[in-house]
Amino acid sequence: MQIVSCPSCGAEVKFRSHASVMAVCEYCSTRVLKDGDAVKDLGKISSVLEDYSPIQIGTAGVLGGRPFTVVGRIQLRYSAGMWNEWYLLFDDGKTSWLGDSSGMYTITAEYRSNAPVPAFEQLEPGETYAINGGPYIAAEVRVADCVGGQGELPFQVGDGYQAKVADFRRGTEFITLDYSDSPRPVIYTGISVTLDGLQCQLLRDDDTIQRAAGRYRGKLDALDCPACGSPIKFLPGVTANLVCPACHTQIDAASPKAQVVAAGERMAAVPLTLELGATASINNQQFTIIGMMRRADDEGNEWNEYLMYGPRAGFSWLVETDDGWSGADVLAEWPMQYRQGASTVTVGKVQYSALYSYEAVVNYAVGAFNWRVAVGDSTNVEEFEAGQLRLAAEATEHEMTWSRSSPVSADQLKAWFGAAFKGRIKAPSKSEPFGHNRYRTTAKYIIWFMLAVNAIPLLANFSGTWFLTAIGALAIYLPAIFLDNNDQT
């Protein structure tokens, strides 16, 4: 470890890695360049937005039996959102990057190869490209701006620095091509990971996240819509992209002062089956409903999608259609192979068959989201099914995502959210064969069958058998009444 004095304020600045060339002073945000035994003042860099991430400088973990420590961070922002890249130093002196985007994590390290790679301008999300001898699906293609830095880093970075990157996936494998400095990209290879799988320690706890998130060290207070003044319910730091529920103005809260992105359009309010701010405990995880959007396909069918956030579980969805409800999660594991219009895809040894292909357009949005959402946003969707499970591949001009969903009953949602769930609990139909009294109806069939079988003994010796027959009928019918009444409570 090398310790130097900040040329601006004199505070200690630590370089733990020999590969680090720059560090950000934690006291005055000066970029300190390490140049041999001397240091240079490169000017200041913007503070990072204290977001929802549980990771911080000093967080430790283990990958493949190799301990590491988080020593640096850059925060990047593109047209629809932002993400973090954490710089990792392993105990053996090697370094890697931990990508942190909307609760999804990947670890990558530089891979030196002279193999041919596609040009940045040729890349399109959802298409498959041969990289390092294997087919990889383009997941994201974007140009992002550096908006903040922290700790030590292996290259010079500052306000105005642009990252020109493309991400690719195959199964759990992950590749990033970084075109920031030349047409020939730097190749980073890695895998999708979880914080539990990395055995992470010294993470920020939930209370710390909620106190600090969404603020440049306390400068951003509770948010009122800058267009109409209406209060906006959102979890600070969970997202910086808001849609006012009163005037539908798009708001960017990722700055010391919230700014209007686009004026809202007057539109009829869509009744919410789940209130924004509703909370639930699901599988011992706490979730909050933070946003809702209504989408329609090219045939005019509409449905609602509710965005949930959990401090440890990240983001997930509850989808409400005319056919019922389902819960959906973004997939960290992608198909090994995919092409648009494929009849089948395989994820985790499960084969899914093609179901639908359509364009989905946002007709209404309200609340907070982990990307910038607007009415009119269009996405190409392909759905696949395997039993009750469904996959959805959604592609835009810059990004592709895969999600997996399964049915959720209205009863279960009511149990989770209580009075905040306004949905109708479907009662059994009286027109169905068993309806409200299915047990009693079944009991009647059994009793009639019993009387038919015992008709001759009853006629032959009515006085001796009718009492026993009546007791048997009551023994069948009375429990049926109890079961039916229990079903309706």
Residue pairs with C-beta under 8 A, 6 or more apart in sequence:
1 14
1 15
1 16
2 14
2 15
2 34
3 12
3 13
3 14
3 15
4 12
4 13
4 15
4 32
4 34
4 39
5 11
5 12
5 13
5 39
6 12
6 13
6 25
6 27
6 28
6 30
6 32
6 39
7 30
7 32
7 39
7 40
7 41
8 25
8 28
8 30
8 41
8 44
9 25
9 27
9 28
9 30
11 25
11 26
11 27
11 28
13 23
13 25
13 32
13 39
14 23
14 152
15 23
15 34
15 152
16 69
16 71
16 89
16 152
17 71
17 89
17 93
17 95
17 152
17 154
18 93
19 95
19 154
20 34
20 71
20 72
20 87
20 152
20 153
20 154
21 33
21 34
21 153
21 154
21 155
21 156
22 31
22 32
22 33
22 34
22 42
22 152
22 153
22 154
22 155
22 156
22 157
23 31
23 32
23 34
23 72
23 151
23 152
23 153
24 30
24 31
24 32
24 45
24 72
24 149
24 150
24 151
24 152
24 153
25 32
26 150
26 151
28 44
29 44
29 45
29 46
29 47
30 41
30 42
30 43
30 44
30 45
31 41
31 42
31 43
31 44
31 45
31 149
31 156
31 157
31 158
32 39
32 40
32 41
32 42
33 39
33 40
33 41
33 42
33 156
42 156
42 158
43 158
45 148
45 149
45 157
45 158
45 159
46 147
46 148
46 149
46 159
47 148
47 216
47 217
48 73
48 75
48 84
48 147
48 148
48 149
48 150
49 75
49 82
49 147
49 148
49 214
49 215
49 216
49 237
49 240
49 254
50 212
50 213
50 214
50 215
50 216
50 217
50 237
51 82
51 84
51 213
51 214
51 237
51 238
51 240
52 209
52 213
52 235
52 237
52 238
52 309
52 311
53 84
53 100
53 204
53 209
54 195
54 200
54 203
54 204
54 205
54 209
54 311
54 312
55 70
55 84
55 86
55 98
55 100
55 195
55 200
55 203
55 204
56 70
56 202
56 203
56 204
57 70
57 71
57 72
57 73
57 150
57 151
58 69
58 70
58 202
59 69
59 70
59 86
59 200
59 201
59 202
59 203
60 67
60 68
60 69
60 70
60 200
60 201
60 202
61 67
61 68
61 195
61 198
61 199
61 200
61 201
62 68
62 198
62 199
63 90
63 96
63 107
63 193
63 198
66 90
66 91
66 92
66 94
67 90
67 91
68 88
68 89
68 90
68 91
68 96
69 88
69 89
70 86
70 87
70 88
70 98
70 151
71 87
71 88
71 89
71 151
71 152
72 86
72 87
72 149
72 150
72 151
72 152
72 153
73 84
73 85
73 86
73 87
73 149
73 150
73 151
74 84
74 85
74 87
74 146
74 148
74 149
74 150
74 153
74 157
75 82
75 83
75 84
75 85
75 146
75 147
75 148
75 149
75 150
76 82
76 83
76 84
76 85
76 144
76 145
76 146
76 147
76 163
77 144
77 145
77 146
77 147
77 254
78 142
78 143
78 144
78 145
78 398
79 142
79 372
79 398
80 241
80 371
80 372
80 398
80 399
81 101
81 102
81 240
81 241
81 370
81 371
81 372
82 144
82 147
82 240
82 254
83 99
83 100
83 101
83 102
83 144
84 99
84 100
84 101
85 97
85 98
85 99
85 100
86 97
86 98
86 99
86 100
87 95
87 97
87 151
87 152
87 153
87 154
88 95
88 96
88 97
88 98
88 107
89 95
90 96
94 109
95 109
95 154
96 107
96 108
96 109
96 190
97 107
97 108
97 109
97 188
97 190
98 105
98 106
98 107
98 193
99 105
99 106
99 107
99 108
99 176
102 314
102 315
102 330
102 370
102 371
103 313
103 314
103 315
104 192
104 314
104 330
104 332
105 192
105 193
105 194
105 195
105 198
106 174
106 190
106 191
106 192
106 193
107 190
107 191
107 193
107 198
108 174
108 175
108 176
108 188
108 189
108 190
109 188
109 189
109 190
110 186
110 187
110 188
111 132
111 187
111 188
111 189
112 187
113 132
113 187
115 131
115 132
115 133
117 131
117 177
117 184
117 185
117 187
118 129
118 131
119 183
120 141
120 164
120 166
120 177
120 179
120 183
120 185
123 129
123 138
123 141
123 166
124 138
124 141
125 138
125 139
125 140
125 141
125 395
125 396
125 397
125 398
125 399
125 400
126 137
126 138
126 338
126 340
126 380
126 393
126 395
126 400
127 137
127 138
127 340
128 135
128 136
128 137
128 138
128 337
128 338
128 339
129 135
129 136
129 138
129 168
130 136
131 168
131 175
131 177
131 187
132 175
132 187
132 189
134 170
134 173
135 170
135 337
136 168
136 169
136 170
136 173
136 175
137 168
137 169
137 170
137 334
137 335
137 338
137 400
138 166
138 167
138 168
138 400
139 167
139 168
139 169
139 334
139 399
139 400
139 401
140 165
140 166
140 167
140 398
140 399
140 400
141 166
141 398
141 399
142 165
142 166
142 398
142 399
143 162
143 163
143 164
144 162
144 163
144 165
145 160
145 161
145 162
145 163
146 157
146 158
146 159
146 160
146 161
146 162
146 163
147 159
147 254
149 157
149 158
161 180
162 180
163 178
163 180
164 178
164 179
164 180
165 176
165 177
165 178
165 179
165 180
166 176
166 177
166 179
166 185
167 174
167 175
167 176
168 174
168 175
168 176
168 177
169 175
169 192
169 334
170 334
170 335
170 336
170 337
171 333
171 334
171 335
171 336
172 191
172 192
172 332
172 333
173 189
173 190
173 191
174 189
174 190
174 191
174 192
175 187
175 188
175 189
175 190
176 187
176 188
176 190
177 185
177 186
177 187
177 188
178 185
178 186
178 187
178 188
179 185
180 186
192 332
192 333
194 332
195 203
204 212
206 311
206 312
209 237
209 311
210 235
210 236
210 237
212 218
212 237
213 235
213 236
213 237
213 238
214 220
214 235
214 236
214 237
214 238
214 240
214 253
215 236
215 237
216 255
216 256
219 256
220 236
220 253
220 255
220 256
220 257
220 258
222 231
223 231
223 232
223 234
223 236
223 242
223 251
223 253
223 258
224 230
224 231
224 232
225 231
225 232
225 244
225 246
225 247
225 249
225 251
226 249
226 251
226 258
226 259
226 260
227 244
227 247
227 249
227 251
227 260
227 263
227 264
228 244
228 246
228 247
228 249
230 244
230 245
230 246
230 247
232 242
232 244
232 245
232 251
232 368
233 245
233 276
233 277
233 367
233 368
234 242
234 253
234 290
234 367
234 368
235 288
235 290
235 309
235 368
238 290
238 309
238 368
238 370
239 253
239 290
239 291
239 309
239 368
239 369
239 370
240 252
240 253
240 254
241 250
241 251
241 252
241 253
241 368
241 369
241 370
241 371
241 372
241 373
242 250
242 251
242 252
242 253
242 258
242 367
242 368
242 369
243 249
243 250
243 251
243 264
243 291
243 365
243 366
243 367
243 368
243 369
243 373
244 251
244 264
244 366
245 276
245 366
245 367
247 264
248 264
248 265
248 266
248 267
248 365
248 366
248 375
249 260
249 261
249 262
249 263
249 264
250 260
250 261
250 262
250 264
250 372
250 374
251 258
251 259
251 260
251 261
252 258
252 259
252 260
252 261
252 372
261 372
262 374
265 375
267 364
267 375
270 292
270 294
270 304
270 364
270 366
271 422
272 292
272 304
272 366
272 422
273 304
273 306
273 320
273 421
273 422
273 423
274 289
274 292
274 306
274 318
274 413
274 417
274 420
274 421
274 422
274 423
275 289
275 420
275 422
276 289
276 290
276 291
276 292
276 366
276 367
277 288
277 289
277 290
277 420
278 288
278 289
278 417
278 420
278 421
279 286
279 287
279 288
279 289
279 417
279 420
280 286
280 287
280 416
280 417
281 287
281 416
282 310
282 416
285 310
285 312
285 313
286 310
286 311
287 308
287 309
287 310
287 313
287 316
288 308
288 309
288 310
289 306
289 307
289 308
289 318
289 367
289 417
289 420
290 307
290 308
290 309
290 367
290 368
290 369
291 306
291 307
291 365
291 366
291 367
291 368
291 369
291 373
292 304
292 305
292 306
292 307
292 365
292 366
292 367
293 304
293 305
293 307
293 362
293 364
293 365
293 366
293 369
293 373
294 302
294 303
294 304
294 305
294 362
294 363
294 364
294 365
295 302
295 303
295 305
295 360
295 361
295 362
295 363
296 302
296 303
296 360
296 361
296 363
297 358
297 359
297 360
297 361
297 381
298 358
298 359
299 358
301 322
302 363
303 319
303 320
303 321
303 322
304 319
304 320
305 317
305 318
305 319
305 320
306 317
306 318
306 319
306 320
307 315
307 316
307 317
307 367
307 368
307 369
307 370
308 315
308 316
308 317
308 318
309 315
309 370
310 316
315 330
315 370
316 327
316 328
316 329
316 330
317 327
317 328
317 329
317 403
317 405
318 325
318 326
318 327
318 328
318 408
318 413
319 325
319 326
319 327
319 328
319 405
320 423
324 407
324 408
324 409
324 410
325 407
325 408
325 409
325 410
325 413
325 423
326 390
326 405
326 406
326 407
326 408
327 405
327 406
327 408
328 392
328 403
328 404
328 405
329 403
329 404
329 405
330 401
330 402
330 403
331 347
331 391
331 401
331 402
331 403
331 404
333 347
333 348
334 347
334 402
335 345
335 346
335 347
335 402
336 346
337 345
337 346
338 345
338 393
340 382
341 354
341 357
341 382
342 354
343 353
343 354
344 351
344 352
344 353
344 354
344 384
345 351
345 352
345 384
345 391
345 393
346 352
347 391
347 402
347 404
350 386
350 389
351 386
352 384
352 385
352 386
352 389
352 390
352 391
353 384
353 385
353 386
354 382
354 383
354 384
355 383
355 384
355 385
355 390
356 381
356 382
356 383
357 380
357 381
357 382
357 383
358 381
359 378
359 379
359 380
359 381
360 378
360 379
360 380
360 381
360 394
361 376
361 377
361 378
361 379
362 373
362 374
362 375
362 376
362 377
362 378
363 375
364 375
365 373
365 374
365 375
377 396
378 396
379 394
379 395
379 396
380 394
380 395
380 396
381 392
381 393
381 394
382 392
382 393
383 390
383 391
383 392
383 393
384 390
384 391
384 392
384 393
385 391
388 406
388 407
389 404
389 405
389 406
390 404
390 405
390 406
391 402
391 403
391 404
392 402
392 403
392 404
392 405
393 400
393 401
393 402
394 400
394 401
394 402
394 403
410 421
410 423
410 424
410 425
410 426
411 425
413 421
413 423
414 421
414 423
414 425
427 436
427 488
428 434
428 435
428 436
428 438
428 487
429 435
430 436
433 441
434 441
434 442
435 441
436 484
436 487
436 488
437 484
438 484
438 487
439 479
439 480
439 481
439 483
439 484
439 487
440 477
440 480
440 481
440 484
442 480
443 476
443 477
443 479
443 480
444 477
446 476
447 473
447 476
447 477
450 469
450 472
450 473
450 476
451 458
451 469
451 473
454 465
454 469
457 465
458 465
458 466
458 469
